[in-house]
Amino acid sequence: MTRLSVTGQPVPDAVQYLQVRYAKRGRMRFASHRDIARAVERGVRKAGLPIAYSAGFTPHPKISYAGAAATGVASEAEYLELAFTSPRTPEDVRARLNAALPDGIDVIGVAERGSELPLARLEVSHWQVTLPGVPAAVAEAAIGEFLASSRVEVERLTKKGLRRMDARAAVISMELDRRAATAQPDGCEILRMVVRHTTPAVRPDDILVALHSVAKNSVAVNSVAKSSGVAGLTPSAPPLITRLAQGPLEGAAATAGPGTDIPASAADRGRET
């Protein structure tokens, strides 16, 4: 049965749903989610894809997003779903979108709904954080203190006001990635962590605040920092945060860590400013 809009015009039904995994790289990490959504809508139109529309007074394209990364954060694992009024092959959609989207938004994969990871199963994220100017000994001491804590609270101002959250409860695993750090300048450590998707969301920057708080109050960390001649867990430049993957909760700790790689070209683009 054909739907009618509020103006009485027929509205084609969606006959295909494709989920898209895309990366947010380079300067595009500074774009807000709203800016990304606008760029995607323009890209879909430019690519000539048969996107389905809603039937209200102001029809909008049926594009849904899952757990977008915060502004300033790079990602190799953002997800959205497109509803089409006529079928298209995933390979054709990927090629068309990559040709139409701006530099820094790169489509990694396209799949039929249900054939890959359901968007509802995005329960944890694997994160990589580059900490310039933080010696390994200081970072390891701070990580040890954090993981040994039963609760580490942080505060963040949200749309609903000041929220207090337990950063420790959200972290499933955390470690330094020695292999990735060898490709970085001296004194630039790589932190890997697996974080639950909670409500309110505990973001990587919240965890960095928690790590700094723990390190500041730790005699052991301060002793290591003093012997290293640095000011505790304080990066010499803003940390570069990148989401490597998203997935279901079960088995998250086992599949995280140094085994999760970013392509070299993606890592290079992510360091651009």
Buried (B, 14 or more C-beta within 10 A) or exposed (E): EEEEBEEEEEBEEBEBBBBBBBBBBBEBBBBEBEEBBEBBBEBBEEBEBBBBBBBEEEBEBBBEBBBBBBBBBBBBBBBBBBBBBEEBEBEEBBBBBBEBBBEBBBBBEBBEBEEBBEBEEBBBBBBBBBBBBBBBBBBBBBBBBBBEBEEBEBEBEEEEEEBEBBBBBBBBBBBBBEEBBEEBEEBBBBBBBBBBBBEEBBBBBBBBBBBBBBBBEBEEBBEBBEEBEBEBBBBEEEBBBBBBBBBBBEEBEEBBBBEBEBEEEBBEBBEEE
